[in-house]
Every structure is written in structure tokens, then in C-alpha cells.
Amino acid sequence: MMNKTSLLGMSLTAALVSIALPAHALKVVACEPEWGALTQELAGEHASIYVATSALQDPHHIQARPSLIAAVRNAELLVCTGAELESGWLPVLLRQAGNGAVQVGQPGMFYAADFVRKLEVPTRLDRADGDVHASGNPHIQTDPRNIAAVAPALARRLSELDPAHAADYAKRLADFQARWGQATQRWTQAAAPLKGLPIVVQHKGFPYLETWLGLQQVATLEPKPGVEPSSSHLSSVLGKLQLQPAKLIVRAAYNDGRSAQWLADRTQLPVAVLPFTVGGSERAKDLFGLFDDTVDILLKAAK
């Protein structure tokens, strides 16, 4: 039979353990690294974040592996791009996970692209045109102004799902917005020499970057979005550049670099391999590093 001293000791131990244990962290699955990074900025210790893809994966094509299914099954919030970027894999993932809280239309599903103005919205839909998205180009993360537009909406959603920490989310949002606004101004000023620069892109993944910095896309290596270029198509791009020269070839870190290198070898144009998202280069460890590196790579390659 336990004496009073033993019971008191057990009570103190339980109290200390409860103090040491962290409060419940919101379980978040981010479809792409940029949204995992933004959620981390806004939530801090209040969120446990699982990122479904890496910067070296094509976000259009992802396998619903068991660990990802398990993460979604337990998630309280999914933060995805939307605009049909994940249409090839997210519906299957949601069905297999069977988590009603994060289904489309529920508070636990957040689509970042719903909060920005989309570019390249097609006037017709035909699968013969390649991987065309009905809602417009989904690669919104390449313009920091879009990140700024998504952040308040994501902070509100975090607060709705976790009202106990709403004040912390608001505070972190204000801090992020202040730092992000200053950084965006710095990036825009630094990139001013790039305005009007004619470029070739491998995949139509940069219209928001082009709009922000005033880059001029004159050719695309992919004959259709998501379709690898043939040798005849690459030859036609080479011929086009003789009439409308470019200064730079741009591709994302996850793209196969062979077609870009083929063109570079024949035109002597530099290739700018952009991180495209957080983790796409050694320097792009967070959202700020992503744009620091993107602007610097473009400026160095354009010299």
C-alpha cells in the first residue's frame, strides 16, 4: 500500500511530465515545399508539417506512397496549390486516406491558388494541347507577391482550425508580412536589370516570375506542357532563335536538363537552373532563400 509520500511524488512527477509535453500541434500536410515553408513561418511550433513532395520532383506527377497516405489520413489541414496542379494524384490520395476533414470543400483543405490572379487561363480545353490547366497556370509560387497574397488567407485558416492560438498566428503573420514586404522590394530593385530580357524556358512554369520581373519568353523547349521535346522540335526552336534571339535558357531544378543543354551547346546561351521551390538549391532553404537565390542566379547568368 502506497504512503502519502509516494503518492505526492507520483503527483509531482505527473505534473512535471504534463508541463514538459508540448501542446497539441496542428497536423498539416503541405502538397509542395513552398506551402510547407509558408505554414512554418505562420504557425511555428503550433504545427507539425509533413511535406508531400520535394523540389526535385515534378509536382504534377507524384506517387501516393504509404507514408503519404498515412500522413493525410491523420492530417487536420492540407495546404496545396490547387488550380489542378495536383489533379493527377491528390484525388487518389484523398480517396485512399479516407479523411473527411481534409476533403475538397472542407475547412481542412486549403488551395493557395484560390487567393491569387491566375495567368494563362486557356480559352479552350483539349488534351491534345498537353498538360493544360483549366484554371490557369498553377505555378504561382515564382512571384513573391503571390506568397504575400496567400499568407493572410492561410493564417486565417490556421486560426479557424486552431482558435486557441489565433493571436499567435496573427502576430506571426504581421511579422512575416513586414519582413516579406521589405525583401520583395529588395528583390525587385536588384532584378531591375532583367526587365525585357528575352528567355527560353523548358516548361511553362515561370509566367508569374516573368510578369514580376518583366522577362520576355520567346520560346519553350516543351512542344506542349508536360511533353518532352523531340529532336525535330528542338531544331525548330533553334531556328526560331535565329530570327528572335534569346539571352538565357531557364529551367527548374527538377527538370531533366538534357534538352536545355542541347540548346545551350548550339547557341552558347547560358542555362539558369532555378530552384523553383524551397529545397531546389542549397541556398533555397526557406522562402527568403528561394528568392535570394532565384534573383542572383538570373542576374549572374544574364551578364
Backbone bond lengths (Angstrom), bond angles and torsions (degrees), N, CA, C in turn:
res aa  C-N    CA-C-N  psi(-1)  N-CA   C-N-CA  omega(-1)  CA-C   N-CA-C  phi
1 M - - - 1.474 - - 1.536 109.20 -
2 M 1.356 115.96 133.33 1.461 119.53 -175.25 1.519 110.47 -78.15
3 N 1.353 116.62 140.47 1.450 120.11 174.24 1.517 110.89 -87.21
4 K 1.320 115.86 176.33 1.470 120.33 -176.00 1.525 111.86 -64.80
5 T 1.337 114.92 -33.67 1.472 119.07 -179.88 1.518 110.81 -64.53
6 S 1.346 116.73 -42.06 1.463 120.73 179.63 1.520 111.07 -64.97
7 L 1.332 116.19 -43.45 1.468 120.02 179.43 1.514 111.19 -63.53
8 L 1.342 116.50 -40.02 1.459 120.11 178.56 1.517 110.77 -64.32
9 G 1.348 115.40 -40.22 1.459 119.53 178.73 1.515 111.97 -62.99
10 M 1.332 116.93 -42.06 1.467 121.34 178.67 1.525 111.04 -64.80
11 S 1.321 116.23 -38.80 1.471 119.81 179.71 1.517 110.99 -65.46
12 L 1.339 116.35 -41.97 1.464 120.11 178.87 1.517 111.54 -65.30
13 T 1.355 114.87 -39.75 1.468 119.07 178.46 1.521 110.87 -63.12
14 A 1.341 117.42 -44.03 1.465 121.08 179.12 1.512 111.28 -62.28
15 A 1.332 115.79 -39.09 1.472 119.61 179.96 1.516 110.60 -65.24
16 L 1.347 115.86 -42.54 1.458 119.55 179.87 1.524 111.60 -64.97
17 V 1.336 117.31 -39.53 1.461 121.37 178.28 1.512 110.66 -63.46
18 S 1.338 116.68 -41.68 1.468 119.47 -179.05 1.518 111.10 -66.13
19 I 1.349 116.00 -33.35 1.465 118.98 177.65 1.528 110.37 -70.07
20 A 1.336 115.97 -38.38 1.467 120.16 -176.45 1.522 112.45 -71.26
21 L 1.340 117.15 -31.96 1.457 119.51 -178.18 1.516 111.05 -67.90
22 P 1.338 118.97 136.52 1.463 120.65 178.27 1.511 110.87 -69.95
23 A 1.332 115.75 152.06 1.460 120.69 175.55 1.527 108.88 -64.98
24 H 1.312 115.72 163.48 1.467 119.58 -179.78 1.525 110.80 -57.36
25 A 1.305 115.93 127.98 1.463 121.27 176.28 1.525 108.69 -100.77
26 L 1.313 116.51 133.74 1.456 121.92 179.04 1.521 109.48 -61.66
27 K 1.302 116.74 127.62 1.471 120.68 -178.89 1.525 108.85 -84.94
28 V 1.333 114.97 113.79 1.469 122.11 -175.37 1.523 109.79 -119.17
29 V 1.322 116.45 135.47 1.460 122.25 169.70 1.523 107.22 -113.74
30 A 1.320 116.55 121.69 1.462 121.82 176.90 1.521 108.43 -100.80
31 C 1.317 116.46 128.36 1.466 119.60 -178.27 1.520 112.04 -68.91
32 E 1.336 116.71 -33.28 1.461 121.09 -179.76 1.523 109.77 -130.19
33 P 1.339 117.66 156.84 1.469 120.97 -175.94 1.524 114.61 -59.74
34 E 1.338 117.22 -35.01 1.466 118.55 -178.47 1.525 112.27 -61.89
35 W 1.335 116.49 -35.21 1.469 119.22 -178.42 1.522 110.69 -80.56
36 G 1.313 117.58 -28.27 1.456 119.49 170.92 1.522 110.49 -63.89
37 A 1.333 116.34 -42.36 1.461 121.07 179.87 1.526 111.35 -66.51
38 L 1.333 117.32 -41.14 1.467 120.04 179.37 1.530 110.34 -66.84
39 T 1.325 117.08 -41.56 1.462 120.29 177.48 1.518 110.65 -60.72
40 Q 1.333 117.00 -40.10 1.455 120.70 177.80 1.521 111.33 -62.39
41 E 1.330 116.86 -40.81 1.467 120.71 177.62 1.525 111.10 -60.56
42 L 1.322 117.31 -40.89 1.461 122.07 -172.53 1.523 113.58 -87.76
43 A 1.318 117.03 -26.45 1.459 120.17 -173.90 1.522 113.77 -107.56
44 G 1.319 117.39 -29.96 1.451 119.52 -178.13 1.513 111.96 57.51
45 E 1.319 115.86 -130.35 1.467 121.71 -176.22 1.527 113.11 -72.58
46 H 1.323 117.27 -8.79 1.464 120.15 -177.49 1.525 112.96 -81.66
47 A 1.313 117.83 -2.88 1.469 120.97 179.85 1.518 111.22 -131.08
48 S 1.318 115.15 140.61 1.460 122.74 169.95 1.520 106.36 -106.02
49 I 1.339 116.83 116.11 1.467 121.33 -166.69 1.524 110.88 -112.71
50 Y 1.322 115.22 128.41 1.465 123.19 174.90 1.531 106.45 -114.69
51 V 1.321 116.79 122.68 1.464 121.00 -179.09 1.522 109.25 -98.85
52 A 1.326 116.13 123.34 1.464 122.03 -171.26 1.515 113.89 -74.63
53 T 1.329 117.56 -26.08 1.465 121.23 -175.21 1.524 109.96 -132.05
54 S 1.310 115.70 165.07 1.460 120.30 175.31 1.531 109.24 -114.80
55 A 1.322 115.23 167.78 1.459 120.77 -178.84 1.520 112.71 -66.98
56 L 1.315 117.46 -17.33 1.459 120.89 -178.87 1.520 112.03 -99.29
57 Q 1.325 116.71 13.86 1.457 122.35 174.46 1.514 109.74 -111.37
58 D 1.321 116.18 145.55 1.455 121.21 172.83 1.528 107.37 -73.67
59 P 1.336 119.03 115.61 1.470 120.19 -175.27 1.520 114.20 -67.49
60 H 1.330 117.37 -11.51 1.463 120.35 176.12 1.528 111.57 -73.34
61 H 1.334 116.55 -27.57 1.464 120.39 -169.69 1.524 110.40 -131.27
62 I 1.324 116.27 100.64 1.454 122.26 -177.70 1.526 109.28 -129.79
63 Q 1.320 117.08 141.26 1.460 121.88 175.86 1.530 110.00 -86.72
64 A 1.331 115.63 135.37 1.469 120.84 178.15 1.523 108.72 -80.65
65 R 1.327 117.00 75.68 1.452 122.51 -177.83 1.542 110.28 -70.34
66 P 1.329 117.24 158.15 1.466 120.70 -176.02 1.523 114.23 -55.05
67 S 1.337 117.76 -40.88 1.463 120.11 -178.85 1.527 111.27 -64.90
68 L 1.322 116.67 -34.89 1.462 120.61 178.05 1.525 111.00 -70.93
69 I 1.318 116.39 -41.78 1.468 120.48 177.07 1.528 110.07 -59.41
70 A 1.331 116.45 -43.34 1.460 120.75 -179.98 1.524 111.22 -63.74
71 A 1.335 116.95 -40.17 1.461 120.76 179.53 1.524 111.15 -63.67
72 V 1.325 116.66 -42.52 1.468 120.61 179.69 1.524 110.51 -69.82
73 R 1.309 117.26 -35.27 1.469 120.76 178.81 1.527 110.67 -60.47
74 N 1.325 117.10 -33.60 1.462 121.56 -177.46 1.528 113.75 -97.75
75 A 1.325 117.45 -2.13 1.461 121.19 -173.35 1.519 112.28 -73.57
76 E 1.322 113.89 149.48 1.465 121.29 171.55 1.528 111.19 -104.05
77 L 1.323 116.07 -17.30 1.468 121.13 179.76 1.520 109.52 -149.43
78 L 1.330 116.47 131.63 1.456 123.04 169.11 1.524 107.89 -108.35
79 V 1.322 116.39 128.78 1.462 121.34 177.09 1.520 107.44 -115.64
80 C 1.328 116.13 108.00 1.463 121.80 -175.19 1.521 109.86 -125.64
81 T 1.316 116.44 166.84 1.462 120.30 177.15 1.515 110.60 -71.12
82 G 1.325 117.13 -47.41 1.457 119.69 -173.10 1.515 110.56 80.46
83 A 1.339 116.80 -153.98 1.464 121.96 -176.81 1.528 110.61 51.69
84 E 1.341 115.68 31.30 1.461 123.96 174.87 1.527 113.99 70.61
85 L 1.326 118.15 11.34 1.461 119.04 177.53 1.523 110.66 -60.11
86 E 1.345 116.32 -41.17 1.459 121.06 -175.96 1.527 113.13 -98.13
87 S 1.332 117.24 15.14 1.467 120.30 -173.11 1.530 113.13 -63.09
88 G 1.332 117.72 -21.81 1.459 120.69 -179.12 1.517 113.65 -79.99
89 W 1.339 117.74 -13.81 1.470 119.23 -175.24 1.523 115.24 -140.74
90 L 1.335 118.54 -26.67 1.457 119.36 -176.24 1.534 113.54 -67.25
91 P 1.339 120.15 -42.98 1.475 118.66 177.90 1.529 113.06 -58.02
92 V 1.335 117.12 -39.94 1.463 120.74 177.74 1.521 110.05 -64.92
93 L 1.314 115.98 -42.35 1.458 121.16 -179.87 1.528 111.21 -62.45
94 L 1.322 116.47 -44.55 1.466 120.42 179.54 1.522 111.27 -63.53
95 R 1.313 115.89 -39.67 1.466 119.86 179.94 1.526 110.88 -66.43
96 Q 1.310 116.95 -43.51 1.461 120.32 -178.05 1.528 111.76 -70.93
97 A 1.327 116.82 -33.40 1.465 119.94 -179.15 1.525 111.34 -73.28
98 G 1.346 116.68 -35.19 1.457 120.31 176.90 1.516 114.58 64.70
99 N 1.327 117.30 32.82 1.462 122.24 179.94 1.525 109.05 -101.01
100 G 1.324 116.52 105.90 1.459 120.34 -176.66 1.511 114.26 -64.82
101 A 1.328 118.05 -23.71 1.464 121.54 -176.12 1.519 113.43 -70.20
102 V 1.346 117.66 -22.05 1.464 120.04 -175.10 1.533 112.15 -116.11
103 Q 1.323 116.91 18.58 1.452 119.92 177.36 1.531 110.19 -74.11
104 V 1.311 116.20 160.93 1.471 121.68 179.67 1.528 109.40 -57.44
105 G 1.321 115.63 132.08 1.456 121.27 -179.41 1.515 114.10 94.16
106 Q 1.331 117.53 -10.94 1.463 121.77 178.67 1.531 110.09 -93.28
107 P 1.338 117.38 155.71 1.470 119.95 178.91 1.525 113.38 -57.59
108 G 1.322 116.56 -24.33 1.459 119.84 -179.81 1.509 115.29 -79.56
109 M 1.331 117.79 0.24 1.469 121.49 175.04 1.524 108.80 -112.43
110 F 1.320 116.00 121.49 1.465 122.18 -178.81 1.514 109.16 -123.66
111 Y 1.337 115.98 122.03 1.463 121.65 177.19 1.526 109.29 -107.59
112 A 1.311 117.70 113.44 1.462 122.55 -177.00 1.519 112.58 -61.53
113 A 1.335 116.53 -37.61 1.470 120.23 -175.12 1.526 112.92 -67.03
114 D 1.335 116.96 -13.72 1.469 119.65 177.30 1.522 112.17 -67.36
115 F 1.331 117.44 -14.25 1.460 120.85 -171.56 1.529 113.21 -111.68
116 V 1.337 116.78 11.99 1.464 120.55 177.07 1.521 109.60 -132.08
117 R 1.316 115.02 162.60 1.466 120.28 176.73 1.524 108.08 -83.94
118 K 1.322 115.69 122.16 1.463 119.94 -177.40 1.531 111.43 -82.76
119 L 1.323 114.81 145.96 1.461 123.07 175.47 1.522 109.17 -104.48
120 E 1.307 115.50 162.76 1.473 122.88 176.09 1.536 112.40 56.30
121 V 1.318 115.66 42.54 1.468 119.68 174.45 1.526 107.28 -72.31
122 P 1.344 118.95 122.07 1.471 120.68 -173.24 1.526 112.45 -71.66
123 T 1.311 115.14 148.45 1.467 120.65 176.09 1.517 111.28 -88.90
124 R 1.338 116.51 -13.29 1.454 121.70 175.09 1.519 108.85 -146.17
125 L 1.321 115.91 155.40 1.454 121.69 179.10 1.515 109.07 -120.03
126 D 1.327 115.43 118.02 1.454 121.46 -179.27 1.518 107.29 -150.32
127 R 1.334 117.93 122.49 1.444 121.26 -178.88 1.522 112.17 -61.06
128 A 1.324 116.36 -19.29 1.463 119.87 176.80 1.525 111.56 -66.12
129 D 1.340 116.22 -17.67 1.459 120.24 -179.92 1.526 112.45 -86.29
130 G 1.335 116.50 4.67 1.458 119.78 179.21 1.514 111.84 92.94
131 D 1.327 115.79 -157.39 1.462 122.87 -175.16 1.524 109.63 -81.80
132 V 1.334 115.60 73.82 1.462 122.01 -178.22 1.523 109.29 -96.48
133 H 1.316 116.82 136.68 1.459 122.01 -177.59 1.525 110.19 -102.50
134 A 1.317 116.26 126.52 1.461 121.31 -175.49 1.525 112.76 -61.16
135 S 1.334 116.84 -31.49 1.466 120.86 -176.48 1.522 113.06 -86.59
136 G 1.319 116.80 -4.17 1.451 120.29 -176.93 1.515 111.11 112.68
137 N 1.317 116.73 177.10 1.457 120.98 -178.24 1.526 109.92 -65.18
138 P 1.338 118.41 127.40 1.464 120.37 -174.83 1.528 115.85 -88.31
139 H 1.324 118.04 -3.11 1.465 120.01 -171.86 1.529 111.33 -84.66
140 I 1.330 114.78 58.56 1.465 121.42 -170.98 1.522 113.45 -72.08
141 Q 1.339 117.76 -17.61 1.459 121.03 -171.01 1.517 113.75 -74.45
142 T 1.331 118.73 -5.32 1.461 120.14 -178.10 1.537 112.96 -84.63
143 D 1.329 117.50 0.27 1.469 122.51 174.95 1.526 107.33 -119.23
144 P 1.328 118.81 117.42 1.470 120.09 -177.71 1.518 113.38 -62.08
145 R 1.313 117.58 -22.31 1.467 119.89 177.82 1.521 110.96 -67.35
146 N 1.324 117.02 -28.21 1.460 120.04 175.10 1.527 111.33 -71.52
147 I 1.319 116.86 -37.79 1.462 120.26 175.42 1.524 109.61 -59.58
148 A 1.336 115.66 -41.72 1.465 120.52 179.16 1.524 111.62 -63.69
149 A 1.317 117.45 -33.42 1.463 121.18 179.64 1.524 111.93 -74.64
150 V 1.319 116.85 -33.00 1.468 121.24 -178.29 1.528 111.35 -77.53
151 A 1.319 117.54 -33.71 1.465 121.38 -172.04 1.534 114.08 -55.55
152 P 1.338 120.55 -48.60 1.475 118.98 -179.82 1.521 112.65 -63.02
153 A 1.320 117.03 -37.61 1.464 120.41 179.89 1.525 110.77 -66.55
154 L 1.319 117.07 -39.27 1.454 120.60 178.86 1.528 110.80 -69.37
155 A 1.323 117.29 -39.06 1.466 120.47 177.62 1.535 110.48 -62.44
156 R 1.328 116.92 -39.83 1.463 120.04 177.15 1.528 111.19 -62.96
157 R 1.324 116.31 -41.34 1.454 119.38 -179.37 1.536 110.76 -66.19
158 L 1.304 116.73 -40.76 1.456 120.32 176.37 1.529 111.07 -59.25
159 S 1.325 115.00 -41.62 1.463 119.71 179.44 1.519 112.03 -66.82
160 E 1.323 117.02 -36.15 1.468 120.85 178.94 1.529 110.72 -65.29
161 L 1.314 115.69 -40.07 1.461 120.09 -177.80 1.522 112.44 -81.75
162 D 1.309 116.95 -23.62 1.464 122.17 -176.89 1.529 109.25 -137.23
163 P 1.346 117.34 66.54 1.474 120.52 -174.16 1.525 113.77 -61.80
164 A 1.312 117.81 -22.29 1.460 119.87 -179.97 1.526 112.25 -62.27
165 H 1.336 115.99 -25.37 1.471 119.74 -178.54 1.533 111.95 -113.94
166 A 1.323 116.77 22.28 1.471 120.74 -177.27 1.522 112.00 -58.08
167 A 1.320 117.25 -38.76 1.472 119.91 -179.38 1.525 110.59 -64.76
168 D 1.331 116.36 -37.68 1.466 119.70 178.72 1.522 110.97 -66.85
169 Y 1.336 117.11 -40.59 1.461 120.34 178.52 1.525 110.74 -62.66
170 A 1.330 116.43 -41.50 1.470 120.31 179.63 1.526 110.57 -64.49
171 K 1.325 116.03 -40.96 1.468 120.34 -179.90 1.522 110.96 -65.69
172 R 1.326 115.87 -44.72 1.465 119.74 -179.74 1.527 111.10 -66.79
173 L 1.338 117.11 -36.19 1.465 120.24 176.54 1.516 110.90 -61.52
174 A 1.323 116.98 -47.23 1.472 120.51 -179.29 1.525 110.76 -60.42
175 D 1.328 116.35 -41.83 1.463 120.26 178.98 1.527 110.70 -65.10
176 F 1.325 116.29 -44.06 1.464 119.88 179.88 1.529 110.58 -63.38
177 Q 1.326 117.09 -45.60 1.463 120.27 -178.37 1.526 111.61 -59.83
178 A 1.322 116.56 -39.81 1.460 119.66 179.59 1.526 110.84 -64.43
179 R 1.321 116.26 -47.95 1.467 120.09 -179.75 1.525 111.35 -67.20
180 W 1.340 116.30 -38.83 1.460 120.43 -177.93 1.529 111.12 -68.59
181 G 1.323 116.56 -40.51 1.461 119.77 178.67 1.515 112.20 -61.10
182 Q 1.332 116.35 -43.25 1.466 120.51 178.25 1.524 111.15 -64.96
183 A 1.326 116.24 -42.00 1.463 120.12 -179.26 1.523 111.07 -66.95
184 T 1.326 117.19 -40.94 1.467 120.56 179.84 1.521 110.89 -62.07
185 Q 1.315 115.91 -40.71 1.467 119.43 177.25 1.530 110.55 -62.70
186 R 1.320 115.79 -41.30 1.468 120.43 178.98 1.524 111.11 -64.46
187 W 1.326 117.94 -44.67 1.466 121.49 179.78 1.532 110.78 -63.69
188 T 1.319 116.00 -42.48 1.467 120.24 -178.01 1.524 110.75 -63.33
189 Q 1.315 116.11 -42.57 1.470 120.12 179.77 1.528 110.73 -67.20
190 A 1.317 116.33 -42.67 1.466 119.95 -178.52 1.523 111.42 -64.29
191 A 1.339 116.56 -34.27 1.470 121.41 -175.89 1.518 113.37 -87.74
192 A 1.317 118.09 4.07 1.472 120.99 -177.94 1.532 112.89 -53.46
193 P 1.344 120.33 -37.11 1.474 119.80 179.40 1.533 113.96 -64.08
194 L 1.315 117.76 -14.20 1.471 120.96 -178.37 1.524 112.66 -82.75
195 K 1.299 118.34 -10.91 1.461 120.71 -176.04 1.526 111.15 -59.40
196 G 1.325 115.90 128.53 1.459 121.91 -179.59 1.513 114.51 84.18
197 L 1.351 117.94 0.21 1.465 120.91 -177.39 1.528 110.13 -66.63
198 P 1.353 118.33 122.55 1.469 120.29 178.16 1.525 110.92 -78.80
199 I 1.322 116.13 129.79 1.461 120.18 -175.59 1.527 111.20 -131.82
200 V 1.323 114.39 157.06 1.464 123.06 168.09 1.516 106.55 -107.45
201 V 1.328 117.69 134.88 1.459 120.44 176.82 1.525 109.08 -114.34
202 Q 1.312 116.21 148.96 1.465 119.25 178.05 1.530 110.68 -76.29
203 H 1.334 115.73 -49.28 1.464 122.51 178.69 1.521 107.13 -124.87
204 K 1.319 117.14 148.50 1.463 119.92 179.28 1.526 109.76 -73.44
205 G 1.319 114.60 63.78 1.449 120.73 -178.33 1.514 113.88 -107.06
206 F 1.350 117.09 5.78 1.463 119.29 -170.68 1.533 115.47 -127.06
207 P 1.330 120.87 22.56 1.467 118.20 -177.87 1.531 113.12 -63.97
208 Y 1.314 117.57 -30.94 1.459 119.85 -179.95 1.527 110.38 -74.20
209 L 1.324 116.67 -39.03 1.461 120.90 173.61 1.524 110.40 -62.20
210 E 1.321 116.33 -43.68 1.462 121.37 -179.76 1.528 111.18 -62.54
211 T 1.316 116.52 -41.96 1.467 121.04 179.46 1.523 110.99 -66.22
212 W 1.319 115.79 -42.88 1.475 120.19 179.87 1.518 111.70 -62.59
213 L 1.327 117.75 -47.14 1.461 121.29 -172.71 1.526 113.73 -97.44
214 G 1.340 117.30 -4.74 1.453 119.57 179.60 1.515 114.24 76.12
215 L 1.328 117.09 25.75 1.456 120.97 176.21 1.520 110.05 -72.52
216 Q 1.318 117.04 151.30 1.469 122.06 -178.48 1.520 109.87 -115.00
217 Q 1.325 116.57 108.24 1.460 120.89 179.11 1.530 109.36 -79.21
218 V 1.348 116.95 120.91 1.460 120.52 -177.46 1.526 112.49 -109.55
219 A 1.352 117.33 -15.07 1.470 119.80 179.35 1.526 109.10 -162.55
220 T 1.333 114.34 156.52 1.466 122.18 177.94 1.513 108.70 -127.40
221 L 1.326 116.32 132.01 1.455 119.34 -179.01 1.528 112.27 -69.70
222 E 1.325 117.38 -36.87 1.459 119.44 175.64 1.520 109.69 -73.66
223 P 1.328 119.14 128.19 1.468 120.52 179.17 1.529 111.53 -64.71
224 K 1.343 116.01 -32.68 1.455 123.71 174.15 1.528 106.83 -142.06
225 P 1.319 117.29 151.22 1.468 118.46 -178.33 1.529 112.41 -54.47
226 G 1.329 115.56 125.61 1.452 120.91 178.30 1.512 115.24 85.30
227 V 1.331 117.49 0.33 1.475 122.13 -178.47 1.527 108.75 -106.58
228 E 1.304 117.17 122.03 1.463 121.25 179.94 1.532 110.48 -64.12
229 P 1.323 117.84 139.19 1.465 120.39 -177.01 1.515 112.77 -72.87
230 S 1.320 115.65 140.89 1.460 121.78 172.86 1.523 108.90 -85.65
231 S 1.326 115.79 168.74 1.465 119.42 178.85 1.522 110.64 -64.47
232 S 1.326 117.71 -35.30 1.470 120.33 179.12 1.521 110.94 -67.39
233 H 1.335 116.89 -38.12 1.467 118.90 178.41 1.527 110.66 -67.50
234 L 1.326 116.61 -41.92 1.456 119.43 177.94 1.525 111.06 -61.28
235 S 1.316 116.66 -37.31 1.472 120.20 177.12 1.519 111.02 -65.12
236 S 1.326 116.66 -36.23 1.462 119.75 178.39 1.530 110.83 -69.04
237 V 1.335 116.94 -36.00 1.475 120.28 175.74 1.518 109.75 -64.23
238 L 1.332 115.99 -41.28 1.458 120.43 177.99 1.522 110.67 -60.26
239 G 1.322 116.92 -42.95 1.463 120.34 177.71 1.515 111.69 -64.83
240 K 1.325 117.45 -39.13 1.462 121.07 179.52 1.521 111.54 -63.11
241 L 1.318 115.79 -37.00 1.465 119.39 -178.17 1.524 112.42 -71.00
242 Q 1.320 116.97 -19.97 1.467 119.09 175.29 1.525 110.92 -70.23
243 L 1.336 115.14 -27.22 1.467 120.19 177.88 1.526 112.06 -92.11
244 Q 1.332 115.71 -32.75 1.462 121.33 -179.06 1.523 108.34 -133.05
245 P 1.321 117.14 85.34 1.469 121.03 -172.44 1.524 112.98 -63.91
246 A 1.320 115.07 151.34 1.456 122.61 174.01 1.522 109.00 -116.13
247 K 1.303 115.67 166.91 1.462 121.23 179.15 1.523 112.88 -111.60
248 L 1.345 116.09 -12.46 1.449 119.23 -169.42 1.528 110.59 -159.53
249 I 1.330 116.20 144.58 1.464 121.95 171.68 1.527 107.15 -109.05
250 V 1.314 116.41 130.27 1.474 121.48 -176.15 1.526 109.75 -119.23
251 R 1.318 115.63 131.01 1.464 120.43 172.98 1.515 109.67 -141.98
252 A 1.327 115.95 160.99 1.455 121.68 176.90 1.523 110.27 -84.61
253 A 1.311 116.34 157.89 1.463 121.37 -178.74 1.521 112.01 -59.31
254 Y 1.335 117.39 -31.02 1.468 119.51 -177.38 1.532 113.33 -81.84
255 N 1.317 117.96 -13.70 1.459 120.90 -179.67 1.527 111.61 -68.93
256 D 1.317 116.18 144.74 1.458 121.24 169.32 1.530 107.14 -65.19
257 G 1.318 116.83 126.47 1.457 120.28 -171.90 1.516 115.57 -87.11
258 R 1.335 118.81 2.70 1.465 119.42 -172.48 1.519 113.11 -66.88
259 S 1.321 117.87 -43.55 1.475 119.15 -178.08 1.524 111.13 -68.06
260 A 1.329 117.10 -38.78 1.466 120.04 177.13 1.521 110.77 -63.37
261 Q 1.324 116.13 -40.29 1.463 119.40 179.73 1.525 111.12 -69.49
262 W 1.327 116.89 -36.10 1.472 120.97 176.93 1.525 109.89 -57.51
263 L 1.325 115.85 -46.35 1.462 119.74 -179.48 1.523 110.71 -69.54
264 A 1.321 116.84 -38.82 1.462 120.07 180.00 1.521 111.63 -63.06
265 D 1.316 116.64 -38.70 1.463 120.55 179.84 1.523 112.02 -63.71
266 R 1.319 116.70 -29.62 1.466 120.79 -176.06 1.528 113.76 -96.51
267 T 1.303 116.85 -14.71 1.467 120.07 -178.57 1.525 112.65 -116.66
268 Q 1.341 116.24 -12.94 1.466 122.04 -174.72 1.526 112.35 63.88
269 L 1.336 116.11 20.76 1.460 119.91 176.54 1.527 109.80 -81.28
270 P 1.328 117.89 141.34 1.471 119.93 175.72 1.523 110.61 -72.37
271 V 1.321 116.20 151.76 1.463 122.41 176.89 1.523 108.21 -108.10
272 A 1.326 116.23 124.09 1.464 121.76 175.30 1.518 108.06 -99.68
273 V 1.325 116.13 111.35 1.462 121.20 177.89 1.520 107.56 -94.25
274 L 1.331 116.47 104.97 1.457 121.21 -175.21 1.530 110.82 -91.20
275 P 1.322 117.49 145.40 1.464 119.83 -179.14 1.519 113.14 -62.18
276 F 1.322 117.56 -31.82 1.459 124.41 175.36 1.530 112.84 73.51
277 T 1.331 116.54 -36.56 1.459 120.95 175.78 1.519 108.84 -153.78
278 V 1.308 115.84 174.74 1.460 121.33 179.55 1.529 109.43 -60.95
279 G 1.341 115.23 130.16 1.454 120.68 -178.57 1.513 114.02 95.44
280 G 1.334 117.28 -3.14 1.453 121.07 -177.87 1.516 114.15 -76.90
281 S 1.321 117.09 -8.78 1.460 122.51 174.40 1.520 107.11 -152.91
282 E 1.315 115.80 167.32 1.465 119.96 -178.96 1.528 111.26 -61.73
283 R 1.320 115.83 -32.83 1.465 120.00 -177.32 1.525 113.01 -81.66
284 A 1.321 116.74 -24.86 1.468 121.17 -175.43 1.526 111.34 -84.04
285 K 1.325 115.71 60.71 1.463 120.55 -176.41 1.527 112.03 -80.44
286 D 1.328 117.01 -20.90 1.454 121.99 177.41 1.523 107.77 -146.39
287 L 1.316 117.53 -174.84 1.460 120.22 -176.66 1.520 112.20 -64.21
288 F 1.310 117.26 -36.98 1.458 119.96 -179.61 1.535 110.30 -68.68
289 G 1.313 116.59 -43.25 1.458 120.18 176.82 1.517 112.26 -64.30
290 L 1.338 116.55 -31.98 1.466 120.66 178.40 1.523 111.16 -58.42
291 F 1.330 116.74 -47.29 1.466 119.15 -177.63 1.522 112.53 -82.72
292 D 1.320 117.64 -29.40 1.472 119.21 171.72 1.523 109.20 -56.20
293 D 1.327 115.48 -48.37 1.457 120.31 -176.08 1.527 111.57 -70.87
294 T 1.325 116.89 -41.77 1.470 120.57 -178.83 1.527 111.35 -58.20
295 V 1.317 115.92 -48.96 1.471 119.69 -178.51 1.525 110.66 -65.64
296 D 1.322 117.42 -43.21 1.465 120.18 -178.99 1.531 111.65 -64.58
297 I 1.325 117.46 -41.28 1.466 120.76 179.31 1.520 110.34 -61.45
298 L 1.319 116.62 -45.15 1.467 120.60 179.94 1.523 111.51 -63.35
299 L 1.316 116.85 -43.98 1.465 120.23 -178.95 1.533 111.39 -64.49
300 K 1.318 116.80 -42.69 1.476 120.16 -179.81 1.523 111.46 -67.11
301 A 1.326 116.43 -40.99 1.463 119.96 -178.67 1.519 112.54 -70.46
302 A 1.330 116.85 -27.78 1.465 120.70 -177.18 1.508 113.98 -84.54
303 K 1.329 117.52 -6.56 1.476 120.25 -179.26 1.526 111.94 -65.90
